[in-house]
Amino acid sequence: MHLHLPKPMHGWRQFVGEVGIIVIGVLIALGAEQLVEAAHRRQEAAQADASIRSELGFNLGRLESRTTIHRCVEHRIEQIQALLDGAADTPEIRTPSWIGRPQYWAFASSQWQAESQAARAALIDPRRLSAYAVMYARMQDLGDEMTLEQTDWAKLRTLERVRRLDPAQAFDLNTTLQDARYRDWRLALVTSQLL
């Protein structure tokens, strides 16, 4: 068996050449690692974007169905207004059985929260991310508005249980009806903006 010992370097030129090869190798390895990391971040950003867009699509579908009932809600508000206006002349009313209530949905936000908490949302294009944040904030506002709207309609449904309205009751129900009218208008406006 013959053993070869490493030969000592002869001069600075050879030393710089060896160090240069090592430095270039390390730079190539670091560059490749950066490329892999960038590709991984792009993939995570695309997945986060897709899950958020899917959730927004689900929410927007619910909002579209709300727009289909807007005219019905307006018509029902006008019917109730006519009933209350008639009670100003005669306190005896014909008890309605048709008050009902508009649809109510809670909006999904679990994907938005999950992607935000995992910091994957930060990988999405900042302009798009900002638009998503605005949409989720508006949907939260709409959800709060729909909750208040349900309370208004629950009060209006008391009309299904009375046969006579005194002026104070009529005034209170008129105030509630105006709240319901405003909430319906606001829901329609913000929904059209989101869509």
C-alpha angles and dihedrals in degrees: 000000000000120000123204116207118208112265118238117249118257110214142338094283094064091043092053090047092054093046090047091055091050092047092048090049092051092047091050090050092048092047092051090049090051091051092051091047092049091050090049092051091049090052092049090048091050091049092047091047092049094050092047092047090049091053091046089050090054091050093046089052089058090049091051090056088052090057090055091062097043094097091047091052091049090050092050091049090053091050091052090046090054090050092051092045089053090052089063089068099038123015091210109092135185101246109238123219095191107073097113121154139256121262118276129201134175112226121235117241104156095108092049091050094045094049092045094049092047089051091236091117088065088065091064120097106280095232092051092044090052091051090050091050091052091049093050091047091051091047090052088051091049091050090053090047091051090051090054090045090056089054090052092051092047088057091046090053088067083082087073089066104044133077098186134040122201117205094261092052091046091050092050092048091047089053091050090047091053089051089051091048091051093047092050091050092048093047090051092048097048091041091055090048092052094046 
